[in-house]
Amino acid sequence: MPNWSELLGEIGRLGSPFDILRRKYVSELARYTKRNVICYYSGWLQKPELGAASAVNDIDKNGLMTTINGLDTSKGLDLVLHTPGGDTAATESIVDYLWSKFQGDIRCFVPQMAMSAGTMIACSCKEIWMGRQSSLGPIDPQFGSIPAHAVIEEFERAIREVQSNPATAPVWQVLLSKYPPAFVGECQKAITWSSTLADSWLRRNMLVGREDQDKCVSTVLRELVDHSVSLAHNRHLSADKCREIGLEIRSLESDQKLQDRVLSIHHIYMHTLSSTGAFKIIENQSGKAFILQAQQVLVAGSPTCPQAGPIPTEIAGGGGPGGVPEPPNAV
């Protein structure tokens, strides 16, 4: 018979009801597909105040290393992805790591949203599974909230207008003086970087062997990278639209059992992110997980302290601080 401390340890290993249900549904999907499953979830919708911490960043590599360790990589990977996007450099590193482990045998499942850098990750896979409710997004680079394309368009417009009408020079001088040195050049490099990555990833995996590969890649890049085409970085692109521009999109509705399992996973992750301090979860079918949590810390001025101020949010997880600065070049 287990003693008090042994039972307490067993309770701790079982985890919360959220942990138990996530493990149940993720393992059910793995049994159904007979493939490895990793869920990569961000809580940016539930905790928008965390900003870049909930976006794709270099900390995520630790989560992927944790969850891939011990897997039979010959079975391939089904990546269930829900993210707002994030840092371009981190995205490149993550995709390269996944490729080195699974050699492109990766299917991406998007139950709701994989935006920006999330779309880049999805495009690096051999196929993307989406439902009627699912969305991908443009991958045009951003500096803060400023689209790199918009900066270049504005600069080129300034040149044209000053050349045709020198009297407009003082107006444009005021506007363009707000840009830091070399900013326009950095914007152009950022566009080239994201375009080059998407181009190479599509050619080596999703669109490999396609007779119309060049035309298809060109169409995808125009629709996803060119801000003058997408018009807004947060634009939601449906499964039909993504299929129309040439991406290899599979319909979740075509396999009801698969859809039920994927959406059950999505719902329990959303419940976890809404009801706990977790703001990022990377987890595999064996229950091995990497979870970052936001903790509220009471300080002077809190409701329990008469002299108090606000209750700030402290980022913690993975055994240490998890705060991440706003990336200078994000998608």
MOFEN-V153214 format. One record per residue. N is the residue number from 1. SS is DSSP state (@ for helix, = for strand, . for the rest). BURIAL is b if it has 9 or more other ideal C-beta (glycine too) atoms within 8 Angstrom, else e. D_CENTER is the distance of its C-alpha to the mean C-alpha in whole Angstrom. Layout:
{{N	SS	BURIAL	D_CENTER} {N	SS	BURIAL	D_CENTER}}
This chain:
{{1	.	e	47} {2	.	e	44} {3	.	e	44} {4	@	e	43} {5	@	e	40} {6	@	e	39} {7	@	b	38} {8	@	e	36} {9	@	e	35} {10	@	b	34} {11	@	e	33} {12	@	e	30} {13	@	e	29} {14	@	e	29} {15	.	e	26} {16	.	e	26} {17	@	e	26} {18	@	b	22} {19	@	b	22} {20	@	b	25} {21	@	b	23} {22	@	b	20} {23	@	b	22} {24	@	e	24} {25	@	b	21} {26	@	b	19} {27	@	b	22} {28	@	b	24} {29	@	b	21} {30	@	b	22} {31	@	e	25} {32	@	b	25} {33	@	b	23} {34	.	e	25} {35	.	b	22} {36	=	b	19} {37	=	b	17} {38	=	b	14} {39	=	b	12} {40	=	b	8} {41	=	b	8} {42	=	b	7} {43	.	b	11} {44	.	b	10} {45	.	e	12} {46	.	b	15} {47	.	b	15} {48	@	e	14} {49	@	e	17} {50	@	b	15} {51	@	e	13} {52	@	b	11} {53	@	b	12} {54	@	b	9} {55	.	b	6} {56	=	b	5} {57	.	b	9} {58	.	b	12} {59	@	b	13} {60	@	b	10} {61	@	b	13} {62	@	b	15} {63	@	b	14} {64	@	b	13} {65	@	b	17} {66	@	b	18} {67	@	b	17} {68	@	b	18} {69	.	e	21} {70	.	e	24} {71	.	b	22} {72	.	e	25} {73	@	b	22} {74	@	e	25} {75	@	b	24} {76	.	b	20} {77	=	b	17} {78	=	b	15} {79	=	b	12} {80	=	b	11} {81	=	b	7} {82	=	b	6} {83	=	b	3} {84	.	b	5} {85	.	b	4} {86	=	b	6} {87	=	b	9} {88	@	b	10} {89	@	b	13} {90	@	b	10} {91	@	b	8} {92	@	b	12} {93	@	b	13} {94	@	b	11} {95	@	b	12} {96	@	e	15} {97	@	b	15} {98	@	b	14} {99	@	b	17} {100	@	e	19} {101	@	b	19} {102	@	b	19} {103	.	e	21} {104	.	b	18} {105	.	e	19} {106	=	b	16} {107	=	b	15} {108	=	b	12} {109	=	b	12} {110	=	b	11} {111	.	b	13} {112	.	e	12} {113	=	b	9} {114	=	b	6} {115	.	b	6} {116	.	b	7} {117	@	b	5} {118	@	b	3} {119	@	b	7} {120	@	b	8} {121	@	b	7} {122	@	b	9} {123	@	b	12} {124	.	b	13} {125	.	b	14} {126	.	b	17} {127	=	b	17} {128	=	b	14} {129	=	b	16} {130	=	b	15} {131	.	b	18} {132	.	e	19} {133	.	e	17} {134	.	b	14} {135	=	b	12} {136	=	b	10} {137	.	b	11} {138	.	b	12} {139	.	b	11} {140	.	b	14} {141	.	b	14} {142	=	b	14} {143	=	b	17} {144	.	e	16} {145	.	e	17} {146	=	e	19} {147	=	b	18} {148	@	b	19} {149	@	b	21} {150	@	b	23} {151	@	b	24} {152	@	b	26} {153	@	b	27} {154	@	b	29} {155	@	b	30} {156	@	e	31} {157	@	e	33} {158	@	b	35} {159	@	e	36} {160	@	e	38} {161	@	b	39} {162	@	b	41} {163	@	e	42} {164	@	e	43} {165	.	e	44} {166	@	e	45} {167	@	e	45} {168	@	b	42} {169	@	e	41} {170	@	e	41} {171	@	e	39} {172	@	b	36} {173	@	e	37} {174	@	e	36} {175	@	b	33} {176	@	b	32} {177	.	e	33} {178	.	e	30} {179	.	e	28} {180	.	e	28} {181	.	e	30} {182	.	e	28} {183	@	b	25} {184	@	b	26} {185	@	e	26} {186	@	b	23} {187	@	b	21} {188	@	b	23} {189	@	e	21} {190	@	b	18} {191	@	b	18} {192	@	e	20} {193	@	b	17} {194	@	b	14} {195	@	b	17} {196	@	e	19} {197	@	b	16} {198	@	b	15} {199	@	b	18} {200	@	e	19} {201	@	b	16} {202	@	b	17} {203	@	b	21} {204	@	e	21} {205	@	b	19} {206	@	b	18} {207	.	b	21} {208	.	e	24} {209	.	e	27} {210	.	e	27} {211	.	e	30} {212	.	e	28} {213	@	b	26} {214	@	e	26} {215	@	e	27} {216	@	b	23} {217	@	b	21} {218	@	e	23} {219	@	b	22} {220	@	b	19} {221	@	b	18} {222	@	b	21} {223	@	b	19} {224	@	b	15} {225	@	b	16} {226	.	b	19} {227	@	b	19} {228	@	e	23} {229	@	e	22} {230	@	b	19} {231	.	e	20} {232	.	e	17} {233	.	b	14} {234	.	e	13} {235	.	b	15} {236	.	e	14} {237	=	b	15} {238	.	b	17} {239	@	b	17} {240	@	e	21} {241	@	e	19} {242	@	b	17} {243	@	b	20} {244	@	e	22} {245	.	b	21} {246	.	b	21} {247	.	b	18} {248	.	e	19} {249	=	b	18} {250	=	b	20} {251	=	b	20} {252	@	b	20} {253	@	e	23} {254	@	e	25} {255	.	e	25} {256	@	e	26} {257	@	e	26} {258	@	b	22} {259	@	b	21} {260	@	e	23} {261	@	b	21} {262	@	b	17} {263	@	b	18} {264	@	b	20} {265	@	b	17} {266	@	b	15} {267	@	e	18} {268	@	b	18} {269	@	b	15} {270	@	b	15} {271	@	b	19} {272	@	b	18} {273	@	b	15} {274	@	e	18} {275	@	e	21} {276	.	b	20} {277	.	e	19} {278	=	b	16} {279	=	b	13} {280	=	b	11} {281	=	b	12} {282	=	b	12} {283	=	b	15} {284	=	b	17} {285	.	b	20} {286	.	e	22} {287	.	b	21} {288	.	b	20} {289	=	b	17} {290	=	b	16} {291	=	b	15} {292	=	b	15} {293	=	b	17} {294	=	b	19} {295	=	e	22} {296	=	b	25} {297	.	e	28} {298	.	e	31} {299	.	b	33} {300	.	e	36} {301	.	e	36} {302	.	b	34} {303	.	e	36} {304	.	e	37} {305	.	b	39} {306	.	e	41} {307	.	e	41} {308	.	b	37} {309	.	e	34} {310	.	e	30} {311	.	e	28} {312	.	e	25} {313	=	b	22} {314	=	e	22} {315	=	b	19} {316	=	b	19} {317	=	b	18} {318	.	b	19} {319	.	e	22} {320	=	e	22} {321	=	e	20} {322	.	b	17} {323	.	e	17} {324	.	b	15} {325	.	e	16} {326	.	e	15} {327	.	b	14} {328	.	e	16} {329	.	b	14} {330	=	b	11} {331	.	b	9}}
